[in-house]
Amino acid sequence: MTTPPALLIAGHGTRDEAGAEAFRDFVRELGRRHPELPVAGGFIELSPPPLTEAVGELVAQGVRRFAAVPLMLVSAGHAKGDIPAALAREKERYPGISYTYGRPLGPHPSLLAVLERRLDEALGGTARTPADRADVTVLLVGRGSTDPDANAEVHKAARLLWEGRGYAGVETAFVSLAAPDVPSGLDRCAKLGARRIVVLPYFLFTGILPDRVRLQTEGWAAAHPEIEVRSADVIGPEEELLDLVMERYEEALKGDLRMNCDSCVYRIALPGFEDKVGLPQQPHFHPDDDGHHHGHGHHHHGGHAHAH
């Protein structure tokens, strides 16, 4: 009986210890649920363990085949560039290994169901009837990226969340690198006539950015007492998320994965991003790989690693 390919989970990394621990807990829980396959996880940057350590740990157990799944909601520079580059580097380090690479997680229907649950909780408990939701405007807040395609994915999630659920509307904002920011997103909701707003962070786990979303929301709400504003929780380590990672694992093993190439800055000229087309795939240096901890700026980097 051959061992199935290992599941390697790639996280973004965070300076927030609780957020990093939530990721590590999640990886341990997946391992407990699936004793039949080797599971390990690591980060691209900012927090231990680095991805290279997770690979080394699996190789030491005799693993030769991997399926890597990015624990990320949208495919931005990390999922499109850094993780494939890191995996390519590991292949040079351990010439016998082979890997397939899975898709990012969102916007999957099961995650939309969790987001809907978070909204219901923020509104005071049980699932709301459409009548209760008709005066609720949702502001879905994504991480934000210099990659237009990644930002568009958050808008896609917002639209899918709006469809058929009876909210007055679902608007979109970003916590960094993209407009509108949270206060501007709330201003837009108000201009549209919103009287009740729920700010919904489009994040998997707690961390510095979701905390910032909540603080900015509270600041805006204090200045606009005439509007009811509530904050919802992050997605968290729900059953749906555990199942979805396994779905992405199975999908990676079956192959024929297609990244979204239609609006990819590395493949077609988008306004203002023409210099990115055809850029070679360069891993950007991650200081954590050499054991020293210092952050790096989010300058944008290398081309796509998709196999076409």
N, C-alpha and C positions, 0 to 999 in steps of 0.2 A: 504494500500500500504506500504510494508516494504521498508525501506531505503536500497539501495544497499550497499555492503561492502565498507568501506572507502578505499581510496587510500593513502597509506603511502609511501612517497618517501624517500629513504635512500641515503644520499650523503656521499662522502669520507671525506670532510672537507679540509680546506685550510687556511694557514696563510695570504692569500691574500684577503683583504677586498672586492675588486672588484669581485673576483671569488666567494666569499661567497654570495655576493649580487646578482650575476647572478643566482645562484642556487635558492635563496629565491624568486627572480622575476619569475623564471621559474615555481616554485610551485604555486605562486599566479596566474599566467597566466592559468595554468591547472585548478585551482579552478574556475576561471572566465568562462572558456570554458565549464566546467562540473558542473553547479549548481545543477544537480541532485544527485551528490554524495559528501560526505565529503572528502576533500583533505587536507593533511598536509605533511610537510617534515622536516627532521632534519638530523644532521650530526653525523657520528661515532666519530669524533674527531676534534680538532683544531679550530672549529668555531661554534658559536651559530646559531640556537638553537640545543641542543643535541637531538638525536632521542627520548629519553625518554620524553622530553617536548612535542614533536609532538604527541606522543601516549597519554600522559596525557590530552592534549587539545582535542583530538578526543573522548577519554573516557568521558570527562566532557560534551561533546555534546550528550552523550548517545550511542556512537558507541560501538558495541560488536564484529563485524566482520571486519577484515582487509585483504586487499591484499597489501603486501609490495613489492615494485619494487626498486631494486638497481639502482640508476642513475650512472651507471658505465659501461664502455665499455667492460671490461674484468672481469672474475671471478678470483680474486686473494684471498689473505688471508681475505680481508674485506668482500667480497661477500660470500666466502665459510665458514668463521668462525665467524667473528665479528658480522655481522648483525643477523644471526640465533641465536647467543648467546645472543645478546641484546634483540631480540624478546622473547626468552625463559625467560629472566629475567623480561620482562614486563608482561608476562603471570603469573609469580609468584606474581607480584605486583597487577595485576587485574585478579583474577582467572576466571572471567566470559568471558574473551575475547578469540577469536580464530582467527588464521591468516593463510593465504597461502602466499607463497613466490615466487616471479617471477624471471625470468632469467635476467642476465645482458643484455645490449642493443646490443652489437656488435657481430660479424660483419654483421649487417642487410643490405640488399640491399638498403634500403632508406638512410641509413647513408653513404653507398658507393657513392650514388648519390650526397650527400652533399659534401663529400670529393672531388669528381670529379669537382664540382662547385668551391670549394676553389682553386683547382689547376688551373682551367681556369682563375679565377680572378688574381691569382699570375702571370700567364703568359700574363696578359694584356687584360682581358675582356671576350669576348664571348667564347662560346664553341669552342674548337679547332678541326680542322679536324684531322683525324689520321695522315695525312702527317705532320702537325705541331707538332704532339706529338712524332714522330718517333725519334727525337733527344733529348727528355726530359727524364731524369732519376729522379724518385721520391724517396725521402728518407722519409719513414713513421716512425715517432718517437713516440714510446709508453712511458708510464710512467716507466715501468720496475718493476720487482718484484723478490723476492726470490723464487717464485713459477714457475717452468719450464712450467707448463700447461698454466699459464697466459701469459707468454712471447710467447708461441706458438700461442696463440690466435691473437697476433699482427701480427705474420707472416702469419696467415691465412687471416687476413684482407688485408695485403699487396698483397698476391697472388690474392685474389678476386678483388682487385682494378686494378691489372695488366691485368687480363683476359679480352680480347675483347676490351680494350680501346685504344690500339695502342701506349702506352708509350714504350720507349726503355727498361725500366725495373723499378721495384719497389723494392727497398732495405729496410731493417729494421734496426732501431737503438733504443736505449733506453736512457732516460735522467737520470735514477738512477738504482742502484742495479743489472743491467744486462748489459752484453756486446753484441754488440759494443756500446760505447757511441757515442754522436753526431759527434765529430771530426773523430773518427775511422770509423763511418758509411760513412762520406763524403770521407774519404781516400779510402774506398772500392769502392765507386761510381767512383772516379777518376781512380783507378786501372782498372776498367772495361771499361775505355775509355770515361766516361761521359764528355760532353762539356757543357751541360745545366742541372742544378740540381734544383729541387724544393723541399725544406724541408717542409714536411707536418706534423704538430703536430696532433697526434691521441689523442685529448683531447676534452672534451665537452665544457668547458668554459675557459676563461682567468684565469691566476693564476701564481704562482711563477715558476712552472715547465715549462709551455709553454713560459714564458718570458726567462727562462734560455736557452731553445732550440734556441730561436731567437738570443740571445746574442752569444751563442757558434757558431751558423751558421755564424753570421756576422764576428766573429773573424777568423773563418776558411776561409771565402771568401776573407777577406783582405789579407791573406797569400797566396791565390791562384788566383791572378788576371786574370790568363789565362782561368779560368772556370767561366761561368755565374751561379751565385747562387741566388735563390730567396727564400723568406720565405712566406708560405701560412698561412692563419688564422685558428684558431680552429673552430670546428663544429658550436658552438653557438646555441642559442635557436630557431632553425628553425622549421617550420611547421612539417617537417619530424620527428624531435625529439619529438615534442608534440604528434604527432599521434602514434609514436612507443611506448612511455610510456603507452598510452592507450591500445595498442595492447598487451603489456606485462601484463597489469592489467587484461584484458579479459582472456588471456591465463592462468594466475594464478588462476582465478576463476574457469575455466573449469577443472583445475587439470591435472594430469598425466604429470607433469613437470619432466624432467630428467636433472640433472646436468651432466656435463661431468665427468664421473667417470673413464673412461678408462685410462687417464694419470694423475690421481690425486695422489699427493704425500702422501695423508692420507690413500690411499687404496692399492697402489702397490709400490713396492720398485723401485724407480728410482735411478740411480747412484749418490751417494753422499747425498741422501736424505732418506736413509734407516731408519733412526731413527724416521721419521715422521709417519710411517705406524701404524695405529690403535691408534694414540694419542687421548685421550678423548677431548671432546669439552669444552674448557675453554674460557669464555669471557676474553680477556685481558683487564686489568684495563684501563678505559678511564678517565683521570683526569677530563675532562669536565663534566662528569656525576655528580660530587659532587660540581660543581660550581666554582672550582678553575681552572685557565687556566695555564697549563704548558704542553709543548709538551711531547711526549713519544718517545722512540726509536722504530724503526721498528724491534724488535726482532720477530722471527716468532712464531706462536702459533697454538693452538688446532686443533683437527681433524674436519672431515666433519660433517655438520649437515644435510646431506640429508637423507630423509626418504627412505630407500630401502625396 
